């Protein structure tokens, strides 16, 4: 993969900028964002929600949240918009465009 500086970048990049440019062009970015989300889920939603969340999956800008607890599933359905906004804030991008509760 050849990473060339764009017009708005200097011809020299520091290591952090080079890594960010690489991640933006690679498929690793999605995996790293999914890992970040898993790590902050408890802080974002609370211990009880995290404990009863079976699986978090980020696929093509859709966040899938799985739980076997019906009342939690129902509550998360009402919070989809808030979850999407908070996840995008934490990840620093418009990564999630839809939230699906299963």
Secondary structure as the mmCIF struct_conf table of DSSP 4:
data_model
#
loop_
_struct_conf.conf_type_id
_struct_conf.id
_struct_conf.beg_label_comp_id
_struct_conf.beg_label_asym_id
_struct_conf.beg_label_seq_id
_struct_conf.end_label_comp_id
_struct_conf.end_label_asym_id
_struct_conf.end_label_seq_id
TURN_TY1_P TURN_TY1_P1 UNK A 7 UNK A 8
BEND BEND1 UNK A 9 UNK A 9
BEND BEND2 UNK A 11 UNK A 11
HELX_RH_AL_P HELX_RH_AL_P1 UNK A 15 UNK A 25
BEND BEND3 UNK A 26 UNK A 27
HELX_RH_AL_P HELX_RH_AL_P2 UNK A 28 UNK A 45
HELX_RH_AL_P HELX_RH_AL_P3 UNK A 47 UNK A 51
TURN_TY1_P TURN_TY1_P2 UNK A 52 UNK A 52
STRN STRN1 UNK A 55 UNK A 59
TURN_TY1_P TURN_TY1_P3 UNK A 60 UNK A 61
STRN STRN2 UNK A 62 UNK A 66
BEND BEND4 UNK A 68 UNK A 68
HELX_RH_AL_P HELX_RH_AL_P4 UNK A 70 UNK A 78
TURN_TY1_P TURN_TY1_P4 UNK A 79 UNK A 79
HELX_RH_AL_P HELX_RH_AL_P5 UNK A 80 UNK A 91
TURN_TY1_P TURN_TY1_P5 UNK A 92 UNK A 92
BEND BEND5 UNK A 93 UNK A 93
BEND BEND6 UNK A 97 UNK A 97
STRN STRN3 UNK A 98 UNK A 101
#
